[in-house]
């Protein structure tokens, strides 16, 4: 079951809303948990055992950490009581040293528990998602050296959403370890946090402090929340079904037969896939966030007008926001304050200077972030290349930052002026489109060949000589896609200027609200890509 099918939109979600409102407030979390596990069972069947196992493990690690922290406090209290009648300075120093030793002892134990929890969760994810990729590449290396294959491929089933709920679980354990949140002692509350059905397939990746209390408190449904929720849902359907699913036909036709194309057609494919991916993923997020909003639960936003970004770093602050925040919080920051980075910083400042020290520190902290980002999307060299692509670009941006600042200062440039902002945005678009070309390609070799062929036989007339219209879409499809993109673009521009169309509609007079509601519904019904000539398109990020 997908978020875009009728059974979810008009049966499953309404049934969940009715059941939620029908039970007493203190039991509503049970309804949410029941529907969440039912939803997951419907899409994964017996693979639900992995979700259950992750939940139990995460809960147990949190309780274990809590017990260690409590034992530490008790031992510190005992030390304080033993020394409360001693006032000599030497004994006070001994007491401080003893407390420090106690804290260090328990910190080591807590760190060991955290590492055990993370390794257990990652071992399941890595085995299911990456074993065959690892085995294939090991066998290639062995064969290249004259040997025979040493590892056999296995038929492994990957639970939908495992990459998302595993990151949430790891984030929870780390937050408990850092004492950012209190450990959750109720297993049911932990289970609901990891399995809430609107976000289980594609995120957003929530931190425990984002949603746990809202999921648990069981507030009453309201007409305004349901209306705002379904408005957001149909906006997501508009982006997914009207635009993304039409582009899927064009994108698939070119990428699956890229050998037959070059020049402009490859460029069109790169741009079309980027737009398709954005419309689908952000559209799905609209459906997810709208579903949560119907219950009065505010899920974190995952997109913020990414095509308005002025550089690659800004793009990733706007695209898949929750993944970026997770990587920054649980990878970038820990690495940047690690002993290895500190030693490099100390060494390089003395011998290489501040600039080299800063650039090296940035590289050391960014590399694992973008390696993980690439691998997180899947077991393919093209995904790893995609991560390294942005690592190089962001590192280059950091290296050139002094030059950029000097140019701005020398020419007294206004960074907010159109003459500065527009070239920056267009440059960022080129970076984005090129990156998504490799991301979507059927393998790294195919991506390289497509990229190189884009600079061969580049003729604009392929846009109107029938070549483009021979890819499974017609002029009517192109007009619908363009009109849809213009509408989404206008809404995005208004939002960038802090004008939120959804909120304005919610506050508008009743006739205006219903005019918008019906317009959106009929746009999806009339212009949606389904029926003869179309096929149901699976959610892209559900596969990650």
C-alpha positions, 0 to 999 in steps of 0.5 A: 500500500502506498500513500498515493492509492485510494485505499490509503487516502479514502479508507485507511487514513479516515478509518484511523482518524475515526478510531482515534477520535472514538476512544478515550484520550489516554488510549489513543496512542494504542490506536495510532500504534495499532494502525501503524503496525497494520500499515507496516504489516500490509507493506512488509508482511513478516518483515515486521519482525525487524521493526519489532526487534529494532524497537525492543533493542532501542528501548533496552539500550535506552533503559540500560543507559538510564540505569548506568546514569542513575548508578553514577549519580548514586555513587557520586552522592555516596562520595559526597556524604562520605566527605561532607565532614572533611574540610581539609584542602587535601581531602577536598582535592581527593574528593574531586579526583574521586568524583572525576574517576567515577564519572569517567568510569561510567562514561566509558560504560555508557559509551560501550553500551551506545556503541553496542546498540549502534553496531547491533542496529547497523549490522542488520541494516548493512547485512540486508542492504549491502551484503550482495554489493560487498560480495559482488565487489569482493568476487570481482577483485578475486577474479581479477587476481586469477582466483574464483568467487569466494562469496555467493549472492543471497536472496535478502528481503529488505523491509521498507523504511528500515533506513529511516527507522534505523536512523531514528533509533540511533539518534534516540540512543545518542540523545539519551547518551548525551542527556539531551532527552530523558530515556523512555521507559514505556515500550509502547511509546518507543514503538509508536515513535519508530513506527508512526504510519505516515512516516514509516516509508519515506520519513521525515527522519524525526528526532525523539523530541520532535514527535514523541510527546505529540504522538502520545498525548492524544489530542482531539481532532479538529476540523481545521487540522483535518482540512489543513491536512487534506489540503496538504495531501492533495497538494502532494498528490498534485505534485506526484501524480500530475507532474512526477508520474508524467515525467517518469515516462520520459525519464525512463525512456531515455535513461534505459536507452541512453546509448541512443541519445546524446547532447540535448536529450541527455541534458533534458533527461537530467533536468527531467529526473531532477524535477521528477524526484523533487515533485515526487519526494516533496509531494510524498512529504506533503502527503505524510505531513498532511496525514500527521496534521490531520491528527494534530501532529506536526512533523518536521518539514523536509524541503524548503524551496531547494531550487532557490539555493545559491550554492551546494551547501545551501541546497542541502540545507533545503533538500531532504532537511531531516537527513541533513540534520541527522548527519550533521548532529550524529556524524559531522559534530562528533567527528569534528570534536574527535581526538583525531581531528583535534590532533590534526588541527593542533599539528596543522596550525603550527606547521601549515597555518590556519587556512590549511588547518581549517580546510583539513578539519572541514575535509575530515568532518565532511568526508564521512558525512558524504560517504554515509549520505551516498551509501544510505541511498543504496548499494551502488557505486553511483550512489557512492560517487554521488556522495563524493561528488558533493563532498568535493564541491562543498570542500571546494566551496570552503577552499574558495571562500576567502577568494569569494569574500575578497571579490565581494569586498573589492567590488562592493558587491551586494549579495542580495542584488539580482546580478549576484543572486541569479548567476549563483542560483543558475550555477547551483542548478547546474551542480544539482542537475549534473549530480542527479544525472549520476544518481539516476543512471543505471550504474556509475559507468552509465552515468559517466557515459551519459555525462560525456555524451551530453557534450556531443551532438548538442542540438536544440532542434531535438526539442521540437523535431519530434525526438522529445515527443517520441519518448512516451509523452505528447505535447499535452503532457508537456503542457501539463508538466510545464503548467504544473511546474509553474504553479509549484514554482509560484507557491515556492516563490511566495513561501520563500517570501514568507507568504504561506499559501496553505495558511492563507487559504485556511483563513480565507472565506468559506467560498474561496476555501472550497473553490481552492479545494475543488480546484485542487481535487479536480486538477488531480482527477482530470490531469493525473497520470493514470489510466490508459498509457500510464502505469502506477509509479512506485515511490522512489525513496521508499526503496532507500 
